[in-house]
Amino acid sequence: MMSIKAATAQVEADYAHPSSAVPSYEHELRLELTRDRIPRSDPLHSVLEHALNVPGKLTRPTLLIESALAVGGAAGDVLPAAVGTEFGHVASLIHDDIIDHDDERRGQPAVHARYGVDTAIVAGDALIFQLFRCLAECRKAGVADDRIVTALEILADCGKDLCRGQQLETEIGRRRLRSLHVYLEMIELKTAALFSGACRSGAVLAGGREEWVRALGTYGSGLGIAFQIWDDLLPYVGDPAATGKPAASDLRNRRLTLPILLAYRNGGLSAAEVLDAALDGEITDDITLEAAVRAVEDVLRTTGAIDASADMARGYAATAKQVLEVLPPSASRDRLAGLADRAVDRVS
Amino acid sequence: MMSIKAATAQVEADYAHPSSAVPSYEHELRLELTRDRIPRSDPLHSVLEHALNVPGKLTRPTLLIESALAVGGAAGDVLPAAVGTEFGHVASLIHDDIIDHDDERRGQPAVHARYGVDTAIVAGDALIFQLFRCLAECRKAGVADDRIVTALEILADCGKDLCRGQQLETEIGRRRLRSLHVYLEMIELKTAALFSGACRSGAVLAGGREEWVRALGTYGSGLGIAFQIWDDLLPYVGDPAATGKPAASDLRNRRLTLPILLAYRNGGLSAAEVLDAALDGEITDDITLEAAVRAVEDVLRTTGAIDASADMARGYAATAKQVLEVLPPSASRDRLAGLADRAVDRVS
């Protein structure tokens, strides 16, 4: 196993060579993610192992580390906090999957599907606590306490925002709120807050200047919105095998995603009729569900809602990228810009 | 509304007058608990308001504040962290009530009974994040950052222990584990850890000497075990109107509480037969449930399991009290000792 120090040295080497495509902290990050943090004999151990077994894109930890590097910090110092943001994210996925009755996650049984809802609730809670335990570990990595407390403020606020966003999403569905404004507020809370928080806390832990912290926060927020809008599009533009984001789940949960909101707004009465039928109609079996999915998809294309959503996402990504200009040029700044490019126009 | 400063001044006045029975920070604590921490317009607001509407005994915040006072600190400085521990506790109650299918809490509908399981999951999560946000607020109250980071370590670990304890409890029930050792490990994780953590973090935030922090941690742990054992007894010795802890819930959840474990150990085959029937038998309706409750209660009395459990609880409480001798004499030390006395031989 490579030590954190060695990983840091490598990252610093990368830093000097902007051409390096895969940052070398990634290996260390994956090791840290699966390191035993509770005794192997503990009943929760295997549950958390399952939940963390197939890590996703590691977007949040990557944002935290690259933000630290972009303001002149070292990856090894902030690695524990970076891992923590992934724990917080996975916690929200575990609880989200219960709420959405999504029985699969990244091609595996969701935690609640495998271990039951009760265990999934507890596992999510444990990962939230683990997020904060990790943040405290930055002290051992040499980060000053005042920076850790500021990051604590940021990450605790983001977590609460995330919960508010989840609840707002439920409300939107329950009350069939078709407001674009409310939708944007929801994804800002649910997704953009933690993206922004990861960036800001990385920069703060690395001792970055206030204007850089602010810029990275704005970047993260825009990136998060772009990312979430594109996630909403994946059922229609993505690779079904890779995304695991079937349109069926959105429909089953009667989720008012951006393309659907835009189709309502731009599609006139005939579009509304189809959408109402699909979203409010009784879905009794898979065949009805499939038919509803196809009908919705058709309306989204003909009304131009998919293209309009994609354009909005691209707009947020472009603005996010622009904000990075405030930062001094570096390989990390380039990689953050690259993340903004890849947040949109992806198929998984 | 009394300011924190004023509250602190009053506490310090109390501190000089050991005779004062009701500490004056309690009013401030209750105000802080119900202060708006998310916008009133937010869908989560009313949910959290409901959850925090009828505060309980405020044991954990009281332990945190009294521990701070006992090592020479001021109540106002640590008040935010104290409120935080109550948020963490209420979060665990909300999630516990989902898991145990307990539809009432403190005489009110449980959060999931009132707002649905999905919302209850999110509300619990939000309160965990709020715990850590509160801890960070100690900075504004004038607490040094190094103390906050140490308290962060402590409270994050306690939270994880709490989750491990909840999961261990599920395992005990599922695998019918009748080990006294495993039971004690479970309540240590589930209850004693946060009691101990509240005491230690209070002392740390107030800058207490290491030996005092350690002593208060040991006190909190013993108090927590005594408290939890007595909680297990409440269905049999308590005031049903006041406790809201019906034996029926324990039985419905097939919970192997200490008196039941002792009855198995000491009651021979005939006791085991009755307990097996009650715990493993099919409970189809309230009448069957009532009959099972009465049968179990009878066995617990005749085998002396209730008395033996009570004695164990008293033993832990007495030891906890003794440990306080390490601390310098003060009104707070006396109040902590009083809490140990009142953890046992209570009816609610």
Interface residues (C-beta under 8 A of the other chain):
Chain A: R37 I38 D42 P43 L44 V47 A91 S92 H95 I98 I99 V117 D118 T119 I121 V122 A123 G124 D125 A126 I128 F129 Q130 F132 R133 L135 A136 R139 D145 D146 I148 V149 L152 E153 L155 A156 D157 G159 K160 L162 C163 R164 Q166 Q167 L168 T170 E171
Chain B: R37 I38 D42 P43 L44 V47 A91 S92 H95 I98 I99 V117 D118 T119 I121 V122 A123 G124 D125 A126 I128 F129 Q130 F132 R133 L135 A136 R139 D145 D146 I148 V149 L152 E153 L155 A156 D157 G159 K160 L162 C163 R164 Q166 Q167 L168 T170 E171
